Amino acid sequence: MTQPSVKDVVKAIATDTNTPAETVSKMYADTWAEYSDGARVLDYLTVLVARRVRENLRNVSQGRH
């Protein structure tokens, strides 16, 4: 099973959260850097990073209402 590309993940998150792709891409890159720093196993990093970005965007959107 192949993992989705970063571009595909960013696009899906942007669509799902109604957030500009540029914003999601920046958040994804920042979160990836934070999570991968010192990580030995990167197998599930895409899933973990995507989940964290979605949670952060959800929290931001809930804070606006």
C-alpha positions in Angstrom: 0.0 0.0 0.0 1.5 3.3 -1.0 1.2 6.5 1.1 -0.5 9.5 -0.4 1.8 12.3 -1.6 2.2 15.4 0.6 0.5 17.4 -2.1 -2.6 15.1 -2.0 -2.7 15.2 1.8 -2.5 19.0 1.8 -5.2 19.3 -0.8 -7.5 17.0 1.1 -7.0 18.8 4.4 -7.5 22.2 2.6 -10.8 21.0 1.0 -12.1 19.3 4.2 -11.3 22.3 6.4 -12.1 25.1 3.9 -8.6 26.5 4.4 -6.2 27.8 1.7 -3.8 25.2 0.5 -0.9 27.5 1.2 -1.8 27.8 4.8 -2.2 24.0 5.1 1.1 23.4 3.4 2.9 25.7 5.8 1.3 24.1 8.8 2.0 20.6 7.4 5.7 21.5 6.8 6.1 23.0 10.3 4.4 20.0 12.0 6.5 17.6 9.9 9.7 19.3 11.0 8.6 19.1 14.6 7.5 15.5 14.5 10.4 14.2 12.4 13.1 15.8 14.5 15.0 12.8 16.0 12.4 10.3 14.8 13.7 6.9 13.9 10.6 5.4 12.4 8.8 7.5 9.8 6.3 5.0 8.6 3.2 6.6 10.2 4.5 10.2 10.3 2.3 11.3 7.3 -0.8 10.1 9.2 0.2 11.7 12.5 1.2 15.0 10.9 -2.1 15.1 8.9 -4.1 14.4 12.0 -2.3 17.1 14.0 -2.8 19.7 11.2 -6.5 18.9 11.0 -6.9 19.1 14.8 -5.1 22.5 14.8 -7.3 23.9 12.0 -10.4 22.6 13.8 -9.4 24.3 17.0 -8.7 27.6 15.2 -12.1 27.5 13.4 -14.0 26.7 16.6 -12.2 29.6 18.4 -13.6 32.0 15.8 -17.3 31.2 16.5 
